[in-house]
Amino acid sequence: MSNGAVMLDDPARVGNFIHTIDRLCRRPARGEGVQDSPHAARQPRLARWRGGEDRKQHVERMGIPLVQLSEAGAWPEILAPQDRQATPVISRGIPRARPDIQPGEGVPKILSRIVSALRGTRLRFPRYQLTAQIVERLAESHGKEDQARRVLRESDRNWGWGVDTAGRGAEHVPFPLNLLLNLLPGFLHDLRLSGRVPGLGGRFRWLRRALSDDAPKAPGVAALLAGLDPADEPGVARLLLRAFMDDLSGQYRRSPLHVRGAGHVFYPLLLLNEHGEALVELLEERRADLGRFDPVVVVSCTPDAVLLEDDDEPLWRLIRWRRELVTAEDRDAWRRVLDTPLTISAPPVPADLTRYDVADPAWVPPARVAPWWSSWTAIALFWMALAGAVGAYAGQTAAWHRNACATGLWTPWTESGRQLAGTECVGVAEPDYLFSPGNAEMRQVQAVLQQENERAAKLHEGSDRPYVTIAYLAALTSTDRDALAAAREGLAGVAIAQRRQNNSAGASEPLVRILLANAGGRMQHGSSIARLLLRYRDEEAPIVGVVGLDQSRQETVAAIQELGKAGLPMVASTLSADRLVNESPFYFQVAPQNSRQAWMAAAFADSLVKKGEVKRRARVYYSHDVTDYYASNLRARVVARLEERGFAVEGLRFTPVGGGKPGPDDRSDDAYAGEPRDAGVSACGFDGLVYFAGRGIPDFAEFVKGVADKCADAPPTILGGDDVTRYAADVRVRSAVSGVGYYYESFAAAPNKCGEPQRHDFYAALFATFPFECEEPGPGRTLDGHAALAYDATETMITAIRRLGKERHRVPVNSYTVWRQLGTLYTPDQSGHAIEGATGALDFGADSPRQYPLDKAVLILHAKGAERPTQVGLCGDVTRAGRSEIFPWCASVPEIYR
């Protein structure tokens, strides 16, 4: 560039010089350092693969030269004037400092003046301020770690104030909190001052690295500070310089976490006179680390004039230096370029400087404008928007948790499958979700279900076995402890059936996954949850059937109708109302109908009359709840069967616990007996049979208490329907009334005690899987038959699926094929039963397949107080039942009630 160059005249040299200094301070839009032209387009990345000289261009290499200003004259004062109103000469936005350095002055004082000059700009120096405060007191902390720690505490004003005030008023709080308030703040402060804890040390972590030269296993700050000798002036100077430069580098970072750094469009300019050699030497030493970039332009004045070539104008020398930097082929060549000072000869100062102001577009384009998003306004708006978005998301998550009974974070593309209805959480969930309220036993049962779901999924991988989902729809929440225990018993029965099936081997043996669906404590949301089940999709393990169902109520009927419309087969476990089989052809049940139960009640009452225990008259107490189909249906059937046997029957209504009394539009002819306890009182003195056709919990519990209140010594003969098993199964509840005995009907034979031989393998598996069932008295409720009935319902559904695979041509497993197979679960010959259930044989009839079992077992038991109920007799086919257990009149059961 020097060959053939023409010497510029003085005005051109002045503009060229000012342009060079200004150009050094301009920060590129991308990258760091001095670019060939601050306004030229960036070189494409593909250029590095092109041939020729361009292959050696390393445009990303960072570097700012150390400038030596020869024959400076008054230029330092002009470039960095102390008077703010003076002619800017170079761009106004450049942070500038011109310390008045005296001969022999040390680096700490020079840096102090530089920081004072730059503090008026947007630059901040927190590390330098901390280091300067500590350096001022080095003499008192040298060699004394305790004194050094005190100096550190006093320099950390905010945290120190917190430590001093933390114990105030502690004497007015309990002793553990008092001790915590006195010890914990000081302990945390010491950890902060040590600089060892990430996220807690802040500037002290930086100070620990600076004092130890970045040693990873260095001791704490106090020990390092005690070892710093105040007489070591070079060491102290290096520490202060590092603090100053690290403060600058931190503010010039470009990253999403340092948005404000992009707003710095100029590097700071330091103008050092001829007495600043000590600082320049330390800067050169620091720049020996090529991986560190210090965003500052340092211009030092040489004491003597330096002879330069006539054509080495400042701008040309800068361009040449930059080209040499980016074309350096290795680190050594790069280092040589950076280590070589850029010497510039300043032209004479002109009389009128205003014409040389580089802000004039005639000289150079205006400086780059800081990006809009780096302004304080943009940052504030961003954080406000982010805070608003986070707040809205947190609010939506809270609303989701509240309304959808969900856990975790809200994701708009997913649904929890649950919703809050009143105070209950209803919907569909995996067994790992506990519909509250729950207890430890419920968690254990659902944990087994979830384990089996996970095992079925693993067994399905690489297997041709059918993989299906069976939904368990029931009342899984209740404010009543006993109703919740009954729900847990049903889940336990399902868990045993699932585990036994997944343990099976064979190509036709299905792998079963269980999905829970809660319809509310009284099945009041049955229809809506049924519709929700229909929207549930899982292509890998489709829902092929529903088991469970609970309480023969109006909403239960609506749920059956919804599931039947969608072609989803159902097998109910405890339902017995006669009308249910007519609601949908897809509905099946493993319990006998109320008609069979009513015939058994009438036959048993007739036997009591023949024994002289009661007169041939009866009172039937039933729940005055029009939505409870079970109570009204059982009452009607019992009254009819008793009248057939010549009983004088009267019906008496009572208001169930929590229900409403009969209103003015009531049209019933039956007498009203009031609350269940009042009804019990009214039964005293009656010499016929008292039949209770209502819910065992809590209505029968109150009914028996009413009897005990008036006639505990001479109670009437009471026979309860199958729902009374809920009451009889809980020894805690029934032991509250010890003087009143009663009979009740049941659909399941009670198991023997743990350790004794059982009628069915189901109970052995139940007790082994859930040991709490063996506690007497305890949370177990196996006497009510809910676990066994749920097991039988699930086993019925699984058997239908299993038989599809045993056909000559394997049939696809779906809801329709499973429904078709349920209708064929009968015995074609006399070799055995279709299913040997835990509650007895399950056979849906050979000649005319029906939707409830043929000749299903109904048992009558007697209970009194805390004594274990005793079996009086039964009708039906029960596994391992002896002749002595069967009533002699069972053979006379009409075909219609079989």
C-alpha positions, 0 to 999 in steps of 0.5 A: 500500500505504501508503494506509489502512495501520495502524501496527503495535505494537512487538512486531509491528514487531520481528518484521516487521523480523527477517522482512525481513532473513531474507527478503532472505537466503533464496535461491529454489529457482529463479532468483536474487534476492528473490521476492515470497514465498519459499514461494509457487508459481512463476508459470507461464511462460504468465502473461507472455502474459496481458493486464492488469498481469500482462503486465508481470511479469518474474519472472526479473529478478534483484536484491538491494537495497542496504539502508540501516539507519536507527536501527540501534542494537544490531541489527548485533551481534544479527543477526551476533553474534561469539559463536556461542552467541548467540540466532540471531534469523534463520535459523542457516544464513545466512553472516554477517559484521560487520566492525569498521570503523574510521574511514578504514579502507580496503576491503582491510582490510574485505574481509580481515575479511569473508573471515575471518568467512565462511571458517568457513562452506562458502564458499571464496575461492581467487581472493581469497587469490591476489589478496591475496597478490599485493597484499601484495607490489605494492611489490616487483613494481611496474615490474619484470616479472621480479620480478612473475613471481617473485612469481607463482611463489612464490604458486603453491605446488603448481606451484612445488614441481613445478618445483623438484623436477622436475630432481632426479635428472635426472642419472641419466637419458639426456641427452634426458630430462635436458634435458626434465626441466630445461626442460619444467616451467619452460616449462609453469609460465611458460605457466600464469602467463601466463594465456593457455592455456585449461585450464592457467592456472586462477586466473591466467587469471581474474587476467589478465582482472581486471587488464586489464578483460577485454581479450582481447588483453592481455599476460601476468599478469606484465606486467599486474602490473608495471603495477599501481601500489600507490599506486592504492588504488581500483584495488587495492580494485576488484581485491580486491572483484572477486576476493571477488565472483567467488569468491561467484558461482562457488560459487552457480552452478547447473549440472551442473558445479556441483552443490554450488552448489545446496546454498547456500540462503542468501545471505551477509549483510554488516553494515557500520557507518557507516564502510563507505561506501567499500565500499558505493560500490564495490559500487554501482559494480560493480552498475552492470553489470546482467548481473552478479549478486552473491549477497550481501546488504549492509546498511549503517548510516546515520550519521543517522536517516532520516525515513520514512512511518509506514506504511513498515514494512520488509516492506512496503517490500521487497515494494514494491521487488520489485514495482517491479523485476519491473514495470520496462518497460526496462533504465533503469527496472530500473537506477533500481530497483536503484540506489535503496537500500532504507532500513529503519528498525530498531525498538527492540531488545526486552528478550527476543529469543528470542520473535522468532526466525524459526526459530519456525514461528509467525512464518515457515515454516522455511527451504528445505532444500538438495536432497539431491543437492547434499550431499557424500555424494550428490556422492561417491556420484555420482562413485563410481558414475560412476567405477564405470560408466566403469571397467566401460565401459572394462573392457567395451571392453577385453574387446570389443577383446580378444575381438571384435578390435574397434576404437573404443568398445564399443556394446552395440547393435552387433557387430564381426562378429569374435571372437578364436579362440585367437591369431587374429582371425576373422570378417567385416569391411569391407576397412578392417579388417586381420586381423592379422598384416598388412603394408604390401602387405596394407594397400595391397590392402585400401585398394583394396578399400575405395575400390572399396566406397565408389565402388560405394556412390556410383555406386549413388545414383540408379542402377538398376544391380544393387548386390550384395555378394560375400563373400571367404571365405579364410584371411586370417591366418597365422603363416607369412609365405608363407601370408599372402602367398598370402592377399594375392595372392587379395585382389589378384585380387578387387580387380582384378575388382571395379575392372574391373566397377565401371568398366563402364557399362550398365544390366545391369552390377552394382556390386560390394561386397566383404566379407572373411571370415577363417576362420583360418590353416588354415580351422579356423573355416570352418563358424562363419564361414559361419554368421556370414555367413548372419546378415549382413544388408544390404538395400541390397547383399545378399550374393549369393555367396561366392568364395575358399575356401582349402585342401581341409580338413575345416573347408572342407568344413563351410563349403561344407555350411553355405553350401549349406544356406542357398542361397548360391552359392560359386565357389572359386579354388584348391580342387581335391579331387574330393569338394568338388563332391559336398558341395553343388550350390551349390558351383563351382570354377575350378580343375581337379579332382585327378583331371585333375591326377593324370592329367597327372602320370601322363602326364608321368611316362610321357613321362619314362620314354620319354625314359629319365630315370626308371625305371617306378616311383614313390614318392608322398609325402603328408601324414599329416593326416586333415583335409587332404582335398587331400593324401589325395585327390591321393595316391589319384588319382596312385597310381591313374593311375600304376598304370594306366600300369604304374608300381610305386608305393609310398606314404610318409607324413610328418608335416606341420610342426606336426602330430602323429605317427601314433598307436597306432590308425593303420591305414595300410599305407603306410610312415612317413617321419617329418618332411618333411625326413626324407622328403626324405632317404629319397628320395635314390637312388631312380631312379623318379619322386618325387611330392610330394602335400602343402603347398608351404609349409612341408612341401615347403620342408623336403622339398627341404632334406632332399634337398639334405642328402644328395644335392644332386649327384644328386637324384631326379626330383621332381614336385610337386602344384599347392600347390608353387606357393606354394614356387616363387613365393617366390624368397627361400625357393626360393633357400635350396636352389640345387642341387635342381631339381624339376618342379611342376604349376600351374593358372595360366600364370606372367606375364611380367616387368613391361613385357613383353606379358602373356597376359591383361589381368589381369596388366597391371592387377595390376602397374599397381594394385600396383607392388610386384608388379613387384619381383624379388626382392620381396613379389610372388608372382604366379607361384603363380597365386593372384591369377589364380585369385581373379580368375577366381572373382570374374569368374565370379560377376560374369558370372553376375550380369551375365547376369541383367540381359541376360535378356529380362525382367530377373531379380531378383538374389539368391543363388538366381538367381545360383546358377541362372545359374552353371550356365549358364556354357557355350558354346552354339556354337563362337564362343568361351568362356563366360569368358576367364579369366586362368588359361584358358578357363572353361566349365562344359559344355554338355551336362551342366553341372557344377561345375568347368571343362571342359578346364581348363589344367594346366601343368608347370614346372621350377624350380631355386634362384633361377632363374625357373621355366620352363614345360615344357608344358601341357594345356588352353585357355590364352589366347595359348598356342602349339602348342609349349607344348602337350604332344603327348599332351593329345589323349588325355586321357579325357573323364572328366578333361576 
